[in-house]
Amino acid sequence: MRVESHDRFDDVAEFDPATGGLEEFSRASTNGAVPTAPQGHYARLSGTLAVFYRLDASLWIGIGDEARNLDDPNIEVRWVNSHGSSTLELIDNGDLVAEVMYQPGSGGGFGDPTPFAESEDWDFGLFVKTVLGNEGRRMRIYRAAPQS
């Protein structure tokens, strides 16, 4: 499936959810042939690969070697920001199965050329938390547009 980098516009990848393999390439290298609707986003958080994607009808998250179906009521994603550092945690049935601490991007602020951007545009964990916390957005994200 095709996923887009959360951090760099030009980076896209083919992601294999069965193996966790990610093959990155430049959007520019495709001469505009990259489809417009991604099936997910990815980021490297302090060197750990994190992928947020839709597989069939369900949203999934992978952090490092752990991947979970977010439709499972026993799965929880936690995001915390403290003193400029963020932590993304994956909880399965009350047990912490993956955790990564990282520095979010430095976008935004005074003089930002993208004043329409939100804090989630600079922090992958916040992006995931925001999507999961909004039922309408959670249902819409990474779904193909209806054919007319």
N, C-alpha and C positions, 0 to 999 in steps of 0.2 A: 504494500500500500504506500501511497505517497504522503509524506509528512513534511511540514515546513519548519524551519528553524524559528524559534520564538525570539532569538537574539539578533539574527542577521537576515535581512530581507532576501539577499541573493542566494542563500543556502537552502536547498531542498534535499530530500533523501527518499530512498526506497527503504521501507522498514518491514521486516519480517517478524510478525508477532509470535510466531511459533518458536523462533530461535533467538529473538531479541537483536538480530543483526540489523545494522544500519549502514547503508551505502550512500554517502553524501556526494552531492554534485552541485555545480553552480547553475542557478536559473539561467544565467546568460549562455551557458554551454548548450542549452537546448534550442536556441534560436527561436524562442517564444513558443515551443511546443509543449510546455508544461501545462497540464490542465489547471483550471482556475480554482477548483474546490479541493482543498486538502482533506485528508481523512484523519489528520491529527497534527500536533505540534511537538517539537522536541527541544530540549535544551541540555547543555552540559553544565551541571551545577557542581562546582569544585571538582571537576573531572568525572563526575558520575552522570551517566546518561539517564535522563528522565524523559518519558514519552507519554503524552496524553492523547488518546485516540478512540475512535469508534470502530468496533469490530462487530459486524452484523448490526444488530439494533442496540448494543450495549456500549456504554463508555467504559474504557479501561485506563489504567495508569500503570506504567512500569517505572520503577526506580531501581537502578542497578540491575541485579539479576532477579528481582521480584516483580511480578505483574499480577494485577488483580482486577476482577470485574467489579466496577463500581455500582452495579445494580444489586450486588449481594449486600443485604442489610448488615452483615457482620464486618463489612469493610468500611474503614474510615480514613479520610485523608485530613491531616492537620497541618496548618501553616502558622508559623509564629515569626514575627519580626521583633527583634530586640537589639537596640543600640546599633542599628544599621545592618545587622546580619540577619539572614532569614534561615529558617529550618523547615524542611518539608518532611513529614512523617507519613508512613503507610502502616496502618493498624489493621490486623486481621484477627477477629474474634478476641479483641482486647490485648493482643500481643503485638509489640512493635516488631515489624518484619523488615522495614527499610527506613533509613533516616539519612538525610544529607543536610549539612550546614553549608551555606554559600553566601556570597556577597551579591545582592541584586544589582542590576544595571544602574548606571548613573544618570539616566535620562530624566527629563523633567526639570523643573526649577526655573529660576529667573533666566530669561533670555532663551528659553527652549524654543527651537523653530517648529516644534510640533505641539502647540498648546492644546490641541484637541485630544492628545494622547492621555491615557489614564495611568495611574500607578501600576496597574497590572501589566501594562505594556513593557515594563522594565523589570518585572519580577515574575518568573514562571510559576512559582508556588502560589503567589497571590492570584495569578490568572486562573489556575486550576481551582482554587478555593472560591473565587468569585463565580465561575461558571457553575460549580456544583451547588452553590448557595442560591442560585436563581433557577427555579424549575423550568421556566419557559426557555431560557437560554440553554439549559442543560439538555432539553429535548431537541432544540434546533441545531446545536453545534455539530459540525461534521456530517450533516445529512445532505444528500444530493438534492439539488433544487428540483422541484416538480417539473416534469416535462409538459410542454403545452402543445 
